[in-house]
């Protein structure tokens, strides 16, 4: 009977370990994929943006980002304005 209980416990622990590994691998894979997508968006933004026009657009919307407190909040607004999910720093 003790061996049966030990075997059951061992089986549960092994299954949990496999499930944890699979879940962790999936989460890491998704995060890496998200980072690569974000990097691609940034590369496309840098390559395909008319920066003089972009500066004019940002300045035209200054009433939206200037009241934000701190450079981080303002940079975050600008990143979102250009379609990035989060700032790149």
C-alpha positions as CSV (number, residue, x, y, z in Angstrom):
1,X,0.0,0.0,0.0
2,X,2.8,2.4,0.8
3,X,4.4,1.7,-2.6
4,X,1.1,2.5,-4.3
5,X,0.8,5.8,-2.5
6,X,4.4,6.6,-3.3
7,X,3.8,5.7,-6.9
8,X,0.7,7.9,-7.0
9,X,2.5,10.8,-5.5
10,X,5.4,10.4,-7.9
11,X,3.1,10.2,-10.9
12,X,1.3,13.4,-9.8
13,X,4.6,15.2,-9.3
14,X,5.9,14.1,-12.6
15,X,2.7,15.2,-14.4
16,X,2.8,18.5,-12.6
17,X,6.5,19.0,-13.7
18,X,5.6,18.2,-17.3
19,X,2.6,20.6,-17.2
20,X,4.7,23.3,-15.6
21,X,7.5,22.8,-18.2
22,X,5.0,22.9,-21.1
23,X,3.2,26.0,-19.7
24,X,6.5,27.8,-19.1
25,X,7.8,27.0,-22.5
26,X,4.6,28.3,-24.1
27,X,4.7,31.5,-22.1
28,X,8.4,32.1,-23.0
29,X,7.7,31.3,-26.6
30,X,4.8,33.8,-26.7
31,X,7.0,36.5,-25.0
32,X,9.8,36.0,-27.4
33,X,7.3,36.2,-30.3
34,X,5.9,39.4,-28.9
35,X,9.4,40.9,-28.6
36,X,10.2,40.0,-32.2
37,X,7.0,41.5,-33.4
38,X,7.6,44.7,-31.5
39,X,11.2,44.8,-32.9
40,X,9.9,44.4,-36.4
41,X,7.3,47.2,-35.9
42,X,10.1,49.5,-34.7
43,X,12.4,48.6,-37.6
44,X,9.5,49.3,-40.1
45,X,8.7,52.6,-38.3
46,X,12.3,53.7,-38.5
47,X,12.7,52.8,-42.1
48,X,9.4,54.0,-43.4
49,X,8.7,57.2,-41.5
50,X,9.1,60.7,-42.8
51,X,10.6,62.1,-39.6
52,X,10.0,65.8,-40.5
53,X,6.3,65.0,-41.0
54,X,6.3,62.9,-37.8
55,X,7.7,65.8,-35.9
56,X,4.9,68.0,-37.2
57,X,2.3,65.4,-36.3
58,X,3.6,65.0,-32.8
59,X,3.8,68.8,-32.3
60,X,0.2,69.2,-33.6
61,X,-0.9,66.8,-30.8
62,X,1.2,68.4,-28.1
63,X,-1.9,69.4,-26.1
64,X,-2.3,65.6,-25.5
65,X,1.2,64.7,-24.4
66,X,2.6,67.9,-22.9
67,X,0.4,67.8,-19.7
68,X,1.6,64.3,-19.0
69,X,4.0,64.2,-16.0
70,X,7.5,63.1,-16.7
71,X,9.5,62.1,-19.8
72,X,8.4,58.5,-19.5
73,X,4.7,59.2,-19.7
74,X,5.3,61.5,-22.7
75,X,7.5,59.0,-24.4
76,X,4.9,56.3,-23.8
77,X,2.2,58.5,-25.4
78,X,4.4,59.0,-28.5
79,X,5.3,55.4,-28.8
80,X,1.6,54.5,-28.7
81,X,0.9,57.2,-31.2
82,X,3.2,55.5,-33.7
83,X,1.5,52.1,-33.0
84,X,4.0,50.6,-30.6
85,X,2.6,48.6,-27.7
86,X,5.1,50.0,-25.2
87,X,8.1,52.1,-25.2
88,X,11.3,50.5,-26.4
89,X,13.4,51.2,-23.3
